[in-house]
């Protein structure tokens, strides 16, 4: 135990709570006596365990009676008594995740770093389409000091969080998380000095893809019940992306569709690490390749960072979409529903598969106005840089001096 915490390098427990525990191992009770002498809070809810976990162990009743005599060991009858007791003991949650009740969190400490795993439990059906999944946008509180970073668990990308505030040993920030998605917030110790220089205000070029080639591998029933038949459809050129069942040569198919298009970068191309491919609608599972390289994708969010995969000149963009077998099964069952002169009515509609709506690439570019910021600022500040109408406005709340070396705005 260290600094009033149990296992401070791990969960850093602030209290031990036993919920209607009827038995305890002898060795555990011995440890509880040690913790209680050090002032560590221990709470028993419902009843205190008076029997050992095994008949082979020594009796613990006398030890438990001694334990319950300690001021920091409390016996409660109901859960309603618990919150004020925790408050009086100075035990507070390491995190507040908003009032939605949908965010889950786990806190761990690694060396000098605070690590928080956050997950959006959500309340939607497991099979919602990606564009129908809702997201939570709320302010959260996390215990700890340092510079916060967000870790994307789908591709390993680490992003420094720019908007936050410190207050009473806690950090407050806005979090946006889609249903069934998760992330890690890591707080690392702040350095004494940070330098920001040669920053440029940037805008995005939007490129919408309006010409695609679709190659379809159709899956249907085979001659035997345990077999399926795969057949290739003729490639289709699409000027507008629509579901497969709206494409005459594809129809109500199940299988794998491969979409291809080309992005041509302009002159003086520099690898734009900040480029995002946005897909309006896609169903079902998919794989994205750029120039033959597989791109790590979050299937819960159709805004995919692709800058690291682009190159100068022509870039081949390929999206492979795989459907379920539902349409093939429904189509096959329709053929089997003729009984004499009567046709059994359909009870299942065909699903929409493929890609439809807009697919666009957003590539960050330098703005016409060259905005150069060079500044040195020391930590324990809340720093904002805002660009509006060609002007740079720096705002800082600091306990130390903010030193700005140069701010130059020119046409």
C-alpha positions as CSV (number, residue, x, y, z in Angstrom):
1,X,0.0,0.0,0.0
2,X,1.3,3.5,-1.0
3,X,-0.2,7.0,-0.6
4,X,-3.4,5.6,0.8
5,X,-3.9,3.4,-2.3
6,X,-3.7,-0.4,-2.7
7,X,-1.6,-1.5,-5.7
8,X,-1.0,2.1,-6.8
9,X,0.8,1.0,-10.0
10,X,-2.3,-0.9,-11.1
11,X,-5.9,-0.2,-10.2
12,X,-4.9,2.0,-7.2
13,X,-7.9,0.9,-5.1
14,X,-9.1,3.5,-2.6
15,X,-11.4,1.2,-0.6
16,X,-12.2,-2.5,-0.3
17,X,-15.9,-3.4,-0.5
18,X,-17.2,-6.9,0.3
19,X,-20.8,-7.3,-0.9
20,X,-22.7,-9.9,1.1
21,X,-19.5,-12.1,1.5
22,X,-20.2,-15.0,3.8
23,X,-16.7,-16.5,4.0
24,X,-13.2,-15.3,3.6
25,X,-9.8,-17.2,3.5
26,X,-7.8,-16.9,6.7
27,X,-4.8,-15.3,4.9
28,X,-7.1,-12.6,3.4
29,X,-8.4,-11.7,6.9
30,X,-4.8,-11.4,8.1
31,X,-4.1,-8.9,5.3
32,X,-7.2,-7.0,6.1
33,X,-6.0,-6.5,9.6
34,X,-2.7,-5.0,8.3
35,X,-4.6,-2.7,5.9
36,X,-6.9,-1.5,8.6
37,X,-4.0,-0.6,10.9
38,X,-2.7,1.5,8.1
39,X,-6.0,3.4,7.9
40,X,-7.2,1.9,4.7
41,X,-11.1,2.0,4.4
42,X,-12.8,-1.4,4.4
43,X,-16.6,-1.8,4.0
44,X,-18.7,-4.9,4.5
45,X,-22.2,-4.7,2.9
46,X,-25.0,-6.9,4.2
47,X,-23.1,-8.9,6.8
48,X,-19.5,-9.5,7.9
49,X,-18.1,-12.9,7.0
50,X,-17.4,-15.0,10.1
51,X,-16.5,-18.3,8.6
52,X,-13.3,-19.4,6.7
53,X,-13.5,-20.4,3.1
54,X,-12.4,-24.0,4.0
55,X,-12.9,-26.2,7.0
56,X,-9.2,-26.9,7.0
57,X,-8.4,-23.3,7.7
58,X,-8.3,-21.7,11.2
59,X,-11.3,-19.9,12.5
60,X,-11.6,-16.2,11.6
61,X,-14.4,-15.1,13.9
62,X,-12.2,-13.5,16.5
63,X,-10.0,-11.8,13.9
64,X,-13.1,-10.4,12.2
65,X,-14.5,-9.1,15.5
66,X,-11.2,-7.3,16.1
67,X,-11.3,-5.9,12.5
68,X,-14.8,-4.5,12.9
69,X,-13.7,-2.5,16.0
70,X,-11.5,-0.3,13.8
71,X,-12.9,3.1,12.9
72,X,-12.1,2.7,9.2
73,X,-13.9,-0.6,9.0
74,X,-17.6,-0.2,8.4
75,X,-20.5,-2.6,8.3
76,X,-23.5,-1.5,6.2
77,X,-27.0,-3.0,5.8
78,X,-28.1,-1.5,2.5
79,X,-26.6,-0.1,-0.7
80,X,-28.3,3.3,-0.1
81,X,-25.9,3.8,2.9
82,X,-22.8,3.4,0.7
83,X,-22.4,6.8,-1.2
84,X,-22.1,9.0,1.9
85,X,-19.8,6.6,3.6
86,X,-17.5,6.6,0.5
87,X,-17.6,10.4,0.4
88,X,-16.7,10.7,4.1
89,X,-13.8,8.3,3.5
90,X,-12.5,10.6,0.7
91,X,-13.1,8.0,-2.0
92,X,-14.3,9.3,-5.3
93,X,-14.5,7.8,-8.7
94,X,-11.4,8.3,-10.9
95,X,-13.7,9.2,-13.8
96,X,-17.0,10.7,-14.6
97,X,-18.3,9.7,-18.0
98,X,-21.3,11.9,-18.4
99,X,-25.0,11.3,-17.7
100,X,-25.8,9.0,-20.6
101,X,-25.0,5.8,-18.7
102,X,-23.7,4.3,-21.9
103,X,-20.0,4.9,-21.5
104,X,-17.9,2.3,-19.7
105,X,-14.4,2.9,-18.3
106,X,-11.4,1.1,-16.9
107,X,-8.5,3.0,-15.3
108,X,-4.9,1.6,-15.0
109,X,-1.6,3.3,-14.1
110,X,1.5,2.4,-15.9
111,X,4.7,3.9,-14.5
112,X,4.0,7.6,-14.5
113,X,1.2,7.4,-17.1
114,X,-2.6,7.3,-16.5
115,X,-4.3,4.9,-18.9
116,X,-8.1,5.0,-19.4
117,X,-10.0,2.6,-21.6
118,X,-13.4,4.0,-22.7
119,X,-16.2,2.1,-24.5
120,X,-19.6,3.1,-25.7
121,X,-22.0,0.4,-24.7
122,X,-24.8,1.9,-26.8
123,X,-28.4,0.8,-27.0
124,X,-28.8,-0.1,-30.7
125,X,-29.3,-3.5,-32.2
126,X,-26.2,-5.4,-33.0
127,X,-26.9,-5.3,-36.7
128,X,-27.5,-1.6,-37.3
129,X,-26.0,-0.2,-40.5
130,X,-22.9,1.9,-40.0
131,X,-24.5,5.2,-41.0
132,X,-27.4,4.5,-38.5
133,X,-25.1,4.0,-35.5
134,X,-25.4,6.9,-33.0
135,X,-22.5,8.5,-31.2
136,X,-22.1,10.0,-27.8
137,X,-20.7,13.5,-27.5
138,X,-20.2,14.4,-23.8
139,X,-17.8,16.0,-21.4
140,X,-15.9,13.5,-19.2
141,X,-13.7,13.9,-16.1
142,X,-10.5,11.8,-15.6
143,X,-8.3,11.9,-12.6
144,X,-4.7,12.7,-13.3
145,X,-2.3,15.3,-14.6
146,X,-0.4,15.4,-17.8
147,X,-0.9,15.8,-21.5
148,X,-3.8,13.7,-22.9
149,X,-3.5,11.6,-26.0
150,X,-6.2,9.5,-27.7
151,X,-5.2,6.1,-29.1
152,X,-7.2,4.6,-32.0
153,X,-7.5,0.9,-31.2
154,X,-8.3,0.1,-34.8
155,X,-5.2,1.4,-36.4
156,X,-2.9,2.3,-33.5
157,X,-2.9,6.0,-34.4
158,X,-2.1,8.3,-31.5
159,X,-3.6,11.8,-31.6
160,X,-2.8,14.6,-29.1
161,X,-6.0,16.1,-27.6
162,X,-6.0,19.8,-28.1
163,X,-9.0,21.0,-26.1
164,X,-9.1,20.2,-22.4
165,X,-8.8,21.8,-19.0
166,X,-7.2,20.9,-15.6
167,X,-9.1,21.4,-12.3
168,X,-8.4,20.0,-8.8
169,X,-6.2,17.2,-10.0
170,X,-8.6,16.2,-12.8
171,X,-8.7,16.7,-16.5
172,X,-11.9,17.6,-18.3
173,X,-12.4,17.1,-22.0
174,X,-15.1,16.4,-24.7
175,X,-15.3,12.8,-26.0
176,X,-17.0,11.5,-29.1
177,X,-17.5,7.8,-29.5
178,X,-19.7,5.7,-31.7
179,X,-21.9,2.9,-30.4
180,X,-19.9,-0.3,-29.8
181,X,-16.6,1.6,-30.4
182,X,-13.8,2.2,-27.9
183,X,-10.6,4.0,-27.4
184,X,-7.8,4.7,-24.9
185,X,-7.0,8.0,-23.3
186,X,-3.5,8.2,-22.0
187,X,-2.1,11.0,-19.9
188,X,1.7,11.3,-19.9
189,X,3.7,13.6,-17.6
190,X,4.1,17.1,-19.1
191,X,7.5,18.4,-20.2
192,X,8.9,21.7,-19.0
193,X,8.8,23.3,-22.4
194,X,7.0,22.8,-25.7
195,X,7.8,24.5,-29.0
196,X,5.2,25.1,-31.7
197,X,6.7,26.5,-34.9
198,X,6.1,26.8,-38.6
199,X,2.4,25.9,-38.3
200,X,0.2,26.7,-41.3
201,X,-3.5,27.2,-41.5
202,X,-4.9,24.4,-43.7
203,X,-8.1,23.7,-45.7
204,X,-9.3,20.6,-47.4
205,X,-9.6,19.7,-51.1
206,X,-12.7,17.6,-51.7
207,X,-12.6,15.0,-54.4
208,X,-15.9,13.1,-55.1
209,X,-15.5,9.9,-57.1
210,X,-18.2,9.6,-59.8
211,X,-16.7,6.8,-61.9
212,X,-16.4,3.3,-60.6
213,X,-15.9,-0.2,-62.0
214,X,-17.8,-3.0,-60.2
215,X,-16.7,-6.6,-60.5
216,X,-19.2,-9.0,-58.9
217,X,-18.6,-12.6,-57.7
218,X,-22.1,-14.0,-57.2
219,X,-22.8,-16.7,-54.7
220,X,-25.8,-19.0,-55.2
221,X,-27.0,-22.5,-54.3
222,X,-25.1,-25.4,-55.7
223,X,-26.3,-28.8,-57.0
224,X,-25.9,-30.3,-53.5
225,X,-27.2,-28.7,-50.2
226,X,-23.6,-28.5,-48.9
227,X,-22.3,-26.8,-52.0
228,X,-22.4,-23.2,-53.3
229,X,-21.8,-21.9,-56.8
230,X,-19.7,-18.9,-57.5
231,X,-20.0,-17.1,-60.8
232,X,-18.4,-13.9,-62.2
233,X,-20.6,-11.1,-63.6
234,X,-19.4,-8.8,-66.3
235,X,-17.7,-5.7,-65.0
236,X,-20.1,-2.7,-64.6
237,X,-19.2,0.9,-65.0
238,X,-21.1,3.1,-62.5
239,X,-21.4,6.9,-62.7
240,X,-23.6,6.7,-59.6
241,X,-23.3,4.3,-56.7
242,X,-26.5,2.4,-55.9
243,X,-27.3,-0.8,-54.1
244,X,-26.7,-4.1,-56.0
245,X,-30.4,-4.8,-56.4
246,X,-30.7,-1.5,-58.4
247,X,-28.0,-2.7,-60.9
248,X,-29.7,-4.8,-63.6
249,X,-26.8,-7.2,-64.2
250,X,-26.3,-7.9,-60.5
251,X,-29.9,-7.9,-59.1
252,X,-30.8,-9.6,-55.8
253,X,-27.4,-11.2,-55.4
254,X,-25.2,-12.3,-52.5
255,X,-21.5,-12.5,-52.9
256,X,-18.4,-10.2,-53.1
257,X,-18.3,-7.0,-55.1
258,X,-15.1,-5.2,-55.9
259,X,-15.2,-1.5,-56.6
260,X,-12.3,0.3,-58.3
261,X,-11.6,3.9,-59.0
262,X,-8.5,6.1,-59.5
263,X,-7.4,9.3,-57.6
264,X,-4.9,11.4,-59.4
265,X,-2.9,13.7,-57.2
266,X,-1.9,17.2,-58.5
267,X,1.5,18.7,-59.1
268,X,4.0,19.3,-56.3
269,X,2.4,16.4,-54.4
270,X,3.5,16.0,-50.9
271,X,2.3,12.9,-48.9
272,X,-0.7,14.3,-47.1
273,X,-0.8,12.5,-43.7
274,X,-4.2,14.2,-43.1
275,X,-6.4,12.8,-45.8
276,X,-9.8,11.2,-45.1
277,X,-12.0,8.9,-47.3
278,X,-15.7,9.3,-46.4
279,X,-18.2,6.7,-47.5
280,X,-21.9,7.5,-47.1
281,X,-23.4,4.0,-47.1
282,X,-21.9,0.6,-47.2
283,X,-23.2,-2.9,-46.4
284,X,-22.0,-5.4,-45.3
285,X,-18.4,-6.2,-44.3
286,X,-15.7,-4.5,-46.4
287,X,-11.9,-4.2,-47.1
288,X,-10.2,-1.1,-48.4
289,X,-7.0,-1.2,-50.4
290,X,-5.1,1.8,-51.8
291,X,-2.3,1.0,-54.3
292,X,-2.6,-2.6,-53.3
293,X,-2.0,-1.9,-49.6
294,X,-4.7,-2.8,-47.0
295,X,-5.9,0.2,-45.0
296,X,-6.8,-0.3,-41.4
297,X,-10.5,0.7,-41.0
298,X,-12.8,1.2,-38.1
299,X,-16.0,-0.5,-39.3
300,X,-18.1,1.7,-37.0
301,X,-17.1,4.9,-38.6
302,X,-16.9,5.6,-42.3
303,X,-14.4,8.4,-42.1
304,X,-11.1,6.6,-42.8
305,X,-7.6,8.1,-42.6
306,X,-5.8,7.2,-45.8
307,X,-3.0,9.9,-46.1
308,X,-0.2,7.4,-45.4
309,X,-1.2,5.2,-48.4
310,X,-1.4,7.9,-51.1
311,X,1.5,8.7,-53.5
312,X,2.2,11.1,-56.3
313,X,0.3,10.4,-59.6
314,X,-2.3,7.7,-59.9
315,X,-3.7,6.0,-56.8
316,X,-5.8,2.9,-57.2
317,X,-8.6,2.8,-54.7
318,X,-10.3,-0.6,-54.3
319,X,-13.1,-1.5,-51.9
320,X,-14.2,-5.1,-51.6
321,X,-17.7,-5.5,-50.1
322,X,-19.0,-8.9,-49.0
323,X,-22.7,-9.5,-48.3
324,X,-24.4,-12.1,-46.2
325,X,-26.1,-15.1,-48.0
326,X,-29.6,-13.7,-47.2
327,X,-30.5,-12.6,-50.7
328,X,-29.3,-15.8,-52.2
329,X,-31.3,-17.8,-49.7
330,X,-34.5,-15.7,-50.2
331,X,-34.1,-15.9,-54.0
332,X,-33.7,-19.7,-53.9
333,X,-36.7,-20.1,-51.5
334,X,-38.9,-18.1,-53.9
335,X,-38.3,-20.6,-56.6
336,X,-39.3,-23.4,-54.2
337,X,-42.5,-21.7,-53.1
338,X,-44.7,-22.9,-56.0
339,X,-47.2,-25.5,-54.7
340,X,-49.5,-26.7,-57.4
341,X,-51.3,-23.6,-58.8
342,X,-50.6,-21.5,-55.7
343,X,-47.6,-19.5,-54.7
344,X,-46.6,-19.0,-51.1
345,X,-46.3,-15.3,-50.3
346,X,-42.8,-13.9,-49.5
347,X,-42.2,-13.1,-45.9
348,X,-38.7,-11.6,-46.2
349,X,-37.6,-8.6,-48.3
350,X,-34.3,-8.5,-50.0
351,X,-31.5,-6.6,-48.3
352,X,-29.5,-3.7,-49.9
353,X,-25.8,-4.5,-50.3
354,X,-22.8,-2.7,-51.8
355,X,-21.9,0.9,-51.7
356,X,-24.3,3.8,-52.4
357,X,-24.4,7.5,-51.9
358,X,-21.3,9.7,-52.0
359,X,-17.7,8.6,-51.7
360,X,-15.3,11.5,-51.4
361,X,-11.7,12.1,-50.5
362,X,-10.8,15.1,-48.3
363,X,-7.1,16.0,-48.6
364,X,-5.6,18.7,-46.5
365,X,-4.0,21.6,-48.4
366,X,-2.2,24.8,-47.6
367,X,-4.5,27.8,-47.5
368,X,-3.9,30.9,-49.6
369,X,-2.9,32.8,-46.5
370,X,0.4,31.8,-45.1
371,X,0.0,31.8,-41.4
372,X,3.2,31.2,-39.5
373,X,3.2,30.8,-35.7
374,X,6.4,30.4,-33.7
375,X,5.9,30.4,-30.0
376,X,7.4,28.9,-26.8
377,X,5.0,28.2,-24.0
378,X,5.5,26.5,-20.7
379,X,3.3,23.8,-19.3
380,X,0.5,24.4,-16.9
381,X,-1.5,26.4,-19.4
382,X,-4.7,25.9,-21.2
383,X,-3.7,26.8,-24.8
384,X,-5.9,27.6,-27.7
385,X,-5.0,28.8,-31.2
386,X,-7.9,30.0,-33.3
387,X,-7.8,31.2,-36.9
388,X,-10.5,33.6,-38.1
389,X,-10.6,36.0,-41.1
390,X,-6.9,35.8,-41.6
391,X,-5.9,36.6,-38.0
392,X,-4.4,34.4,-35.4
393,X,-5.7,34.8,-31.8
394,X,-3.7,33.1,-29.0
395,X,-5.5,32.7,-25.7
396,X,-3.8,31.2,-22.6
397,X,-4.5,30.7,-18.9
398,X,-1.1,30.3,-17.4
399,X,0.6,30.2,-14.0
400,X,3.8,30.9,-15.9
401,X,4.9,33.3,-18.5
402,X,3.7,32.8,-22.1
403,X,6.4,33.8,-24.5
404,X,5.5,34.4,-28.2
405,X,8.5,34.8,-30.4
406,X,6.8,35.7,-33.7
407,X,3.4,35.8,-35.3
408,X,3.5,36.7,-39.0
409,X,0.4,36.8,-41.2
410,X,1.0,37.6,-44.9
411,X,-0.7,37.2,-48.2
